Amino acid sequence: VGSNPEIKIWGKLENATEELQRVEEANNKSTKLVLTGHSLGGGIAEIAAAKLGIRALVWSAPGTRYSQGFFSWPKLGSVSEERMQRNVVVVMPDNDAVPRVDQHESVVQRIQCFAKNHTPVGFFDGTKTCHPIVKSACEVWRVCGDVPMHRDFSEECSRYILPHELGQLYPVLAQPILGTHEEQ
């Protein structure tokens, strides 16, 4: 695989993922393997999904444009923009700086990020408030619910969402909620 530590780690990750796929196929599972990860783990899942042709849903992951060239080795183009768009969805909360590091080549689903009671979050506090995966999961639950399983995440989400906000879409704003550096 090479002497570069990153390449060695990648090789182990690639082998483990391929083994999961083989086990799934051998057991005739009707389910499909979907990689997931948060933050840096999401970035790694993005690259793995594109390289191996499997699906990934990642949360607050940094962009991967720069990493594509490095991780395409030894088969150039194995982590391409097309593969990223075909296989990867990134959930990106407003005002979270981490997913704005580098450019995303995958499909990006933006979600809102407010403090309780629809209170705006400033850009400089945004990453602290909006980056935690529990906050993002609660925002998705606030808007989408949990049909058909009807699980109740009120206890976990109560520090982020007030009960009267559940199931309510926040009003559409004339301008997206972005830091001033992105408005230019």
MITOR-428854 format. One line per 10 residues: their letters; for each residue x, y, z of N, C-alpha, C, O. Coordinates in steps of 0.05 Angstrom, whole numbers, padded with zeros to 5 digits. Layout:
BEGIN
A> X:Y:Z:X:Y:Z:X:Y:Z:X:Y:Z  ...
***
This chain:
BEGIN
VGSNPEIKIW> 00017:-00024:00000:00000:00000:00000:00017:00025:00000:00008:00046:-00010  00041:00024:00011:00058:00047:00011:00068:00052:00040:00058:00040:00059  00087:00071:00043:00097:00076:00069:00084:00100:00082:00089:00105:00106  00069:00115:00068:00055:00139:00079:00034:00130:00099:00018:00113:00093  00035:00141:00124:00016:00132:00145:-00013:00136:00136:-00030:00119:00143  -00019:00158:00122:-00047:00162:00113:-00056:00141:00094:-00079:00132:00096  -00038:00132:00076:-00045:00111:00057:-00050:00085:00072:-00068:00070:00065  -00034:00079:00092:-00038:00054:00108:-00065:00055:00122:-00079:00035:00122  -00071:00077:00134:-00097:00079:00148:-00120:00076:00128:-00139:00062:00133  -00117:00090:00105:-00138:00088:00084:-00142:00059:00075:-00164:00050:00072
GKLENATEEL> -00120:00045:00072:-00121:00017:00063:-00137:00000:00083:-00153:-00017:00075  -00132:00004:00109:-00147:-00011:00129:-00177:-00004:00128:-00193:-00022:00130  -00183:00022:00125:-00211:00030:00124:-00225:00019:00099:-00247:00009:00101  -00211:00020:00077:-00222:00009:00052:-00227:-00021:00055:-00248:-00031:00046  -00208:-00036:00066:-00211:-00065:00070:-00234:-00071:00088:-00250:-00090:00083  -00237:-00057:00110:-00259:-00061:00129:-00286:-00056:00116:-00305:-00071:00120  -00288:-00035:00101:-00313:-00028:00087:-00320:-00049:00066:-00343:-00057:00064  -00301:-00057:00051:-00306:-00078:00031:-00314:-00104:00044:-00331:-00119:00033  -00303:-00111:00067:-00311:-00135:00082:-00340:-00133:00091:-00355:-00152:00090  -00348:-00109:00101:-00376:-00105:00109:-00395:-00110:00085:-00416:-00121:00088
QRVEEANNKS> -00387:-00100:00061:-00403:-00104:00037:-00405:-00134:00030:-00426:-00143:00023  -00382:-00148:00032:-00383:-00177:00026:-00401:-00192:00045:-00416:-00210:00037  -00400:-00186:00071:-00417:-00199:00091:-00446:-00194:00085:-00463:-00212:00087  -00452:-00169:00079:-00480:-00161:00072:-00490:-00177:00048:-00512:-00187:00048  -00474:-00178:00027:-00481:-00193:00003:-00484:-00223:00008:-00502:-00236:-00002  -00466:-00234:00024:-00466:-00263:00030:-00491:-00271:00046:-00501:-00293:00044  -00500:-00252:00063:-00524:-00258:00079:-00550:-00250:00065:-00571:-00251:00077  -00548:-00243:00040:-00571:-00235:00024:-00589:-00214:00038:-00613:-00216:00038  -00576:-00195:00050:-00590:-00174:00065:-00604:-00156:00045:-00593:-00150:00024  -00629:-00148:00051:-00643:-00130:00034:-00635:-00101:00041:-00643:-00082:00027
TKLVLTGHSL> -00620:-00097:00063:-00611:-00071:00070:-00587:-00063:00054:-00574:-00080:00042  -00581:-00038:00053:-00558:-00028:00039:-00540:-00013:00059:-00549:00001:00076  -00514:-00018:00056:-00494:-00005:00073:-00494:00025:00067:-00492:00033:00043  -00496:00042:00087:-00494:00071:00085:-00474:00080:00105:-00477:00075:00129  -00453:00093:00096:-00433:00103:00114:-00443:00129:00126:-00458:00144:00113  -00435:00135:00151:-00443:00160:00163:-00420:00169:00180:-00403:00154:00188  -00420:00195:00187:-00399:00206:00204:-00406:00235:00209:-00422:00247:00195  -00392:00246:00229:-00396:00273:00237:-00369:00287:00237:-00349:00276:00246  -00368:00311:00227:-00344:00328:00227:-00322:00314:00211:-00327:00306:00188  -00298:00310:00222:-00277:00297:00207:-00285:00268:00200:-00277:00259:00178
GGGIAEIAAA> -00299:00254:00217:-00308:00227:00210:-00327:00228:00186:-00327:00209:00170  -00342:00249:00183:-00359:00252:00160:-00343:00257:00134:-00350:00246:00113  -00321:00272:00137:-00303:00276:00114:-00291:00250:00104:-00289:00245:00081  -00283:00233:00124:-00272:00207:00117:-00293:00189:00104:-00287:00175:00084  -00318:00190:00115:-00339:00174:00103:-00345:00184:00074:-00352:00167:00057  -00344:00210:00069:-00348:00220:00042:-00329:00208:00022:-00336:00198:00001  -00303:00209:00029:-00282:00199:00012:-00286:00169:00007:-00284:00159:-00015  -00291:00154:00029:-00294:00125:00027:-00318:00119:00009:-00316:00101:-00008  -00340:00133:00012:-00364:00127:-00004:-00359:00133:-00033:-00367:00116:-00050  -00346:00155:-00039:-00340:00161:-00067:-00321:00141:-00079:-00325:00131:-00102
KLGIRALVWS> -00300:00134:-00065:-00280:00116:-00075:-00291:00088:-00079:-00284:00074:-00099  -00308:00079:-00061:-00318:00051:-00062:-00345:00048:-00075:-00355:00026:-00078  -00357:00071:-00083:-00383:00070:-00096:-00406:00062:-00078:-00425:00048:-00087  -00405:00070:-00053:-00428:00064:-00035:-00439:00091:-00025:-00427:00112:-00029  -00462:00090:-00012:-00475:00114:-00003:-00464:00124:00024:-00454:00108:00040  -00467:00150:00029:-00460:00162:00054:-00478:00185:00060:-00485:00201:00043  -00486:00188:00085:-00500:00211:00096:-00483:00221:00119:-00479:00208:00139  -00472:00245:00115:-00453:00256:00135:-00463:00282:00146:-00479:00296:00134  -00453:00289:00169:-00463:00312:00184:-00439:00331:00190:-00419:00323:00201  -00442:00356:00182:-00423:00377:00188:-00394:00370:00180:-00375:00376:00194
APGTRYSQGF> -00392:00356:00158:-00365:00348:00149:-00352:00370:00133:-00365:00386:00120  -00325:00372:00135:-00312:00392:00118:-00314:00384:00089:-00318:00360:00082  -00310:00403:00071:-00310:00398:00043:-00287:00379:00035:-00269:00375:00051  -00289:00368:00011:-00269:00347:00004:-00255:00353:-00023:-00241:00336:-00033  -00258:00377:-00034:-00246:00382:-00060:-00216:00378:-00059:-00205:00365:-00077  -00202:00388:-00039:-00173:00385:-00037:-00166:00355:-00033:-00147:00346:-00045  -00181:00342:-00016:-00175:00314:-00010:-00179:00295:-00033:-00168:00273:-00033  -00196:00302:-00052:-00202:00284:-00074:-00177:00275:-00089:-00174:00252:-00095  -00159:00294:-00095:-00135:00287:-00109:-00117:00268:-00094:-00107:00249:-00105  -00114:00273:-00068:-00097:00256:-00051:-00108:00228:-00050:-00094:00208:-00052
FSWPKLGSVS> -00135:00225:-00045:-00146:00199:-00040:-00154:00185:-00066:-00163:00162:-00065  -00150:00197:-00089:-00155:00183:-00114:-00132:00164:-00121:-00135:00147:-00138  -00110:00166:-00107:-00087:00149:-00111:-00093:00121:-00103:-00107:00118:-00083  -00085:00100:-00117:-00069:00100:-00141:-00085:00102:-00166:-00073:00104:-00188  -00111:00101:-00164:-00128:00102:-00188:-00140:00130:-00191:-00159:00137:-00178  -00127:00147:-00208:-00136:00174:-00210:-00165:00176:-00219:-00174:00161:-00236  -00180:00194:-00207:-00208:00198:-00213:-00227:00180:-00197:-00251:00182:-00201  -00216:00163:-00180:-00233:00145:-00165:-00250:00160:-00144:-00270:00150:-00135  -00241:00184:-00137:-00257:00201:-00119:-00263:00226:-00135:-00250:00247:-00132  -00282:00224:-00153:-00289:00246:-00171:-00313:00262:-00162:-00328:00253:-00144
EERMQRNVVV> -00317:00285:-00174:-00341:00301:-00168:-00366:00285:-00174:-00386:00286:-00158  -00366:00271:-00196:-00390:00255:-00203:-00396:00234:-00181:-00419:00230:-00174  -00375:00220:-00172:-00380:00200:-00151:-00389:00212:-00125:-00405:00201:-00111  -00378:00236:-00119:-00387:00250:-00095:-00417:00257:-00097:-00432:00253:-00078  -00425:00268:-00120:-00453:00276:-00123:-00471:00253:-00124:-00494:00255:-00115  -00462:00231:-00134:-00479:00207:-00137:-00483:00193:-00110:-00504:00181:-00105  -00463:00193:-00093:-00463:00176:-00069:-00465:00190:-00042:-00470:00177:-00022  -00460:00216:-00041:-00457:00229:-00015:-00477:00252:-00011:-00480:00269:-00029  -00489:00253:00013:-00505:00276:00021:-00493:00287:00047:-00488:00272:00066  -00488:00313:00047:-00477:00327:00071:-00498:00344:00083:-00510:00361:00069
VMPDNDAVPR> -00504:00340:00109:-00522:00357:00123:-00505:00380:00135:-00487:00375:00151  -00512:00405:00127:-00496:00428:00134:-00512:00449:00149:-00529:00463:00137  -00509:00451:00176:-00524:00471:00191:-00514:00500:00184:-00490:00504:00180  -00533:00518:00183:-00525:00547:00180:-00507:00554:00203:-00510:00545:00226  -00488:00572:00198:-00469:00583:00217:-00450:00563:00230:-00437:00570:00249  -00447:00540:00219:-00427:00521:00228:-00403:00524:00209:-00405:00520:00185  -00380:00532:00220:-00357:00538:00203:-00343:00512:00192:-00331:00513:00171  -00345:00490:00207:-00331:00465:00199:-00338:00456:00171:-00320:00450:00155  -00364:00454:00163:-00370:00445:00136:-00363:00465:00114:-00366:00460:00090  -00354:00489:00122:-00347:00509:00103:-00316:00510:00098:-00306:00527:00084
VDQHESVVQR> -00302:00491:00111:-00274:00487:00105:-00272:00471:00080:-00281:00448:00079  -00261:00482:00059:-00259:00469:00033:-00286:00468:00020:-00307:00473:00033  -00287:00462:-00006:-00311:00462:-00021:-00323:00434:-00023:-00308:00414:-00025  -00350:00433:-00021:-00363:00407:-00023:-00369:00401:-00053:-00378:00418:-00068  -00363:00376:-00060:-00370:00367:-00087:-00394:00349:-00086:-00405:00341:-00107  -00403:00342:-00062:-00426:00324:-00058:-00451:00341:-00056:-00451:00365:-00058  -00474:00327:-00053:-00499:00341:-00050:-00500:00352:-00021:-00494:00338:-00002  -00508:00377:-00019:-00508:00390:00007:-00537:00397:00014:-00552:00409:-00001  -00546:00388:00038:-00572:00394:00048:-00568:00413:00072:-00559:00405:00093  -00575:00438:00068:-00572:00458:00089:-00595:00455:00109:-00618:00450:00100
IQCFAKNHTP> -00589:00459:00134:-00610:00460:00154:-00606:00485:00171:-00584:00496:00173  -00628:00495:00182:-00627:00519:00199:-00613:00513:00225:-00612:00490:00234  -00603:00534:00238:-00592:00531:00265:-00599:00556:00280:-00588:00577:00275  -00617:00554:00298:-00625:00576:00316:-00621:00566:00345:-00620:00542:00350  -00619:00585:00363:-00621:00579:00391:-00650:00575:00397:-00667:00578:00380  -00656:00568:00422:-00684:00563:00430:-00702:00587:00423:-00692:00610:00423  -00726:00582:00417:-00747:00602:00412:-00740:00619:00387:-00746:00643:00386  -00727:00606:00368:-00721:00619:00342:-00703:00643:00346:-00705:00662:00330  -00685:00642:00365:-00666:00664:00370:-00643:00661:00351:-00631:00639:00350  -00636:00681:00335:-00613:00679:00317:-00587:00673:00332:-00582:00681:00354
VGFFDGTKTC> -00570:00658:00318:-00543:00652:00328:-00523:00667:00311:-00524:00666:00287  -00505:00682:00324:-00485:00697:00309:-00464:00679:00297:-00461:00656:00306  -00450:00689:00277:-00431:00672:00263:-00409:00663:00282:-00400:00640:00280  -00399:00680:00299:-00376:00673:00316:-00384:00653:00338:-00367:00638:00348  -00409:00652:00345:-00419:00632:00364:-00431:00608:00350:-00438:00588:00362  -00433:00610:00323:-00448:00590:00308:-00436:00562:00309:-00451:00543:00312  -00410:00560:00307:-00398:00533:00307:-00402:00520:00334:-00408:00496:00335  -00399:00535:00355:-00403:00523:00382:-00432:00514:00386:-00437:00493:00397  -00450:00529:00375:-00479:00523:00378:-00488:00503:00357:-00504:00485:00364  -00480:00506:00332:-00491:00491:00310:-00476:00466:00302:-00488:00449:00288
HPIVKSACEV> -00452:00462:00311:-00436:00439:00302:-00443:00413:00315:-00441:00392:00302  -00452:00413:00341:-00457:00387:00353:-00478:00370:00338:-00498:00381:00329  -00473:00345:00335:-00490:00328:00319:-00518:00325:00332:-00538:00322:00318  -00519:00326:00358:-00545:00325:00372:-00562:00349:00364:-00586:00346:00359  -00550:00372:00362:-00565:00397:00353:-00576:00393:00325:-00599:00399:00320  -00559:00382:00307:-00568:00378:00280:-00590:00357:00278:-00610:00361:00264  -00587:00335:00293:-00608:00314:00293:-00634:00325:00304:-00655:00319:00294  -00632:00342:00325:-00657:00354:00336:-00670:00373:00317:-00694:00375:00316  -00654:00387:00301:-00665:00405:00281:-00680:00389:00259:-00702:00397:00251  -00669:00367:00251:-00682:00350:00231:-00708:00339:00243:-00729:00338:00230
WRVCGDVPMH> -00707:00331:00268:-00731:00320:00282:-00752:00342:00285:-00776:00337:00282  -00743:00367:00291:-00762:00389:00294:-00778:00393:00269:-00802:00396:00271  -00765:00391:00246:-00779:00397:00221:-00793:00372:00210:-00815:00374:00199  -00780:00349:00211:-00790:00325:00197:-00805:00306:00215:-00821:00290:00205  -00801:00306:00241:-00813:00286:00258:-00798:00260:00255:-00776:00259:00245  -00812:00238:00262:-00799:00212:00261:-00820:00191:00251:-00823:00170:00263  -00834:00198:00230:-00853:00179:00218:-00837:00158:00203:-00818:00166:00189  -00842:00133:00204:-00865:00120:00217:-00859:00110:00245:-00877:00097:00257  -00835:00115:00256:-00828:00102:00281:-00839:00117:00305:-00843:00105:00327  -00845:00143:00302:-00857:00159:00324:-00841:00158:00350:-00853:00157:00371
RDFSEECSRY> -00815:00159:00347:-00798:00161:00372:-00800:00189:00382:-00804:00208:00367  -00796:00192:00408:-00798:00219:00421:-00770:00226:00431:-00760:00214:00449  -00759:00247:00419:-00733:00256:00427:-00734:00282:00443:-00715:00297:00445  -00757:00287:00455:-00762:00312:00470:-00741:00316:00492:-00730:00338:00495  -00734:00295:00507:-00715:00298:00528:-00688:00307:00518:-00675:00325:00528  -00678:00292:00497:-00652:00299:00486:-00651:00326:00473:-00631:00340:00474  -00673:00334:00461:-00674:00358:00445:-00683:00383:00461:-00682:00405:00450  -00691:00379:00486:-00702:00401:00501:-00682:00424:00506:-00690:00447:00510  -00656:00418:00505:-00637:00440:00508:-00634:00457:00483:-00621:00478:00484  -00645:00447:00461:-00642:00461:00435:-00669:00472:00425:-00670:00493:00412
ILPHELGQLY> -00691:00458:00431:-00717:00464:00418:-00738:00465:00440:-00740:00447:00457  -00755:00486:00439:-00777:00487:00457:-00800:00470:00447:-00803:00467:00423  -00817:00460:00465:-00839:00442:00455:-00857:00454:00434:-00866:00440:00416  -00863:00480:00436:-00880:00493:00416:-00867:00496:00389:-00881:00502:00369  -00841:00492:00387:-00827:00494:00362:-00827:00468:00346:-00822:00468:00322  -00834:00445:00359:-00833:00420:00345:-00853:00419:00322:-00876:00427:00326  -00844:00410:00299:-00862:00407:00276:-00867:00434:00262:-00883:00435:00244  -00854:00455:00271:-00859:00482:00260:-00836:00490:00242:-00813:00489:00250  -00842:00499:00219:-00822:00510:00201:-00818:00539:00210:-00837:00554:00214  -00793:00547:00212:-00787:00575:00217:-00794:00591:00192:-00792:00581:00170
PVLAQPILGT> -00801:00617:00195:-00807:00633:00172:-00783:00635:00153:-00760:00636:00162  -00789:00637:00128:-00768:00640:00108:-00758:00669:00109:-00774:00688:00109  -00732:00672:00111:-00720:00699:00113:-00712:00709:00085:-00707:00693:00067  -00712:00735:00082:-00704:00747:00056:-00675:00740:00050:-00668:00736:00026  -00658:00738:00070:-00630:00731:00066:-00624:00706:00082:-00633:00703:00105  -00608:00687:00072:-00601:00663:00087:-00584:00672:00112:-00572:00693:00112  -00584:00655:00131:-00570:00661:00156:-00541:00652:00152:-00534:00629:00156  -00524:00671:00145:-00496:00665:00140:-00479:00686:00153:-00489:00708:00160  -00455:00680:00158:-00436:00700:00169:-00431:00722:00148:-00435:00717:00124  -00422:00745:00158:-00418:00768:00140:-00398:00762:00118:-00399:00773:00097
HEEQ> -00379:00744:00124:-00358:00738:00103:-00370:00723:00079:-00358:00724:00058  -00394:00711:00082:-00406:00696:00060:-00426:00713:00045:-00435:00706:00023  -00433:00736:00056:-00454:00752:00043:-00443:00769:00020:-00458:00780:00004  -00416:00771:00019:-00404:00788:-00002:-00402:00774:-00028:-00392:00786:-00047
***
